[in-house]
Amino acid sequence: MSDWIAIAKLDDIPLRGSRQLKTDTVDIAIFRTGSDEVFAIRDQCPHLGGPLSQGMVHGNTVTCPLHNWKIDLESGQVKAPDEGCVNRYPVKVEQGVVYLGPLESHDA
């Protein structure tokens, strides 16, 4: 449990929106869906590196703002007909606080 880091209050992430978390090694996009689920993925589209944190959230999907690639927030997989994937990171919400799990085992 001590490897989990508090990164935000849930209310600081808008519904169907995101926040960006910059680390020394990677930028992470933290998303909150309309159904209040929270996901964390690398903030870089596998197509041309677009900032996914600036994309539009619909359901459990984010659409890259550059070329409309759609990424599933649960799996990190790009939706067909496009191909690719982004790194996912462990995230959880407890008592209104969003926690990010260890990055080293999930970051490529």
N, C-alpha and C positions, 0 to 999 in steps of 0.2 A: 504494500500500500504506500510506502514511503517514496516509491518511484513516480507516483502520480503528482502532477504539479497543477495547482489552481491557476487557470489562465484568464477567466472572465466570469462575470455574473451572467446567468442565462438571460436576464432581462436586457443586458447590454448588446445582445445579438438580436437584431430584428427578425420577426417571423418572415420566412421566405427570404432571408438575407444572410449576410456573412460578415466576418471580421478576419483580418489578416494577422498572423502571428509570425514575426521574423525571429529566426534563431541564427546562431553562428554558421549553421550549415545548410539550412533550407527555409524557404518561406512556406507557411502552412495556412490553408484557408479553412476556417471553422464555419460550418453552415448550420443554420437552424431552419428546419422545414416548417411548413404550415401546420403540420401535426405535432410540432414541438420536439421532433427528433433532432439530435445533434450529430454531425459527422465532421471528421477532419481528414483532409486530403492535401497532397502537395499542391501549392498554388501555382501550377504551371501546366498548361494544356500540353499533351504529348504531340500535338500537331506542330505548332510554331511557338510554343511557350507562352501563350496568352495567359493573362492573370485571371484564373478561375474565380477568385474572390470578387471580381467585378461582374461576374456572369449572373444570369437570371436563374433563380431557383424555382422549379416547378415539380411538385411531388417530391420524389427522392432523386431528382436529377438536377444538374446544373448545366447551363448552356454557355460555352465559351463565348466571350464578347467579340472575339476577332473573326471567327469563321463558322460559328454556330455548331461546333462539335458538341455532342451531348454526352455527359459523363455520369454514370450511375454512382451516387454518393455512397451506397452500401458496399459495392464491390470495387469501385475505382475503374471499372471497365468502360471504355468508350462504346457507345451504342451504334449498331449497324446503321448505315453501310460503312461507316468509318471504323477504324481498328486502332487499338492501343489501350493503354491503361496508365493510371497515375497511382502513386503510393498512397496508401491509407494509413491512418494513425489511430491508435486506441484513444477513445474519448468516452467520458461518462459524466453524468450530471447527478450531483447529490446536494440536496437542500438548496437548490437554486444556484449552485456553483458548478462551472464547467471545469473538468480536470482533463489534462492530457497525460497519457501514459508514456512509458519509455520510448524514445525515438530510435535508438540504435538498432533494435531488432526489426524495425519496419521501414527504415530509410535505405534506399538503394544508392 
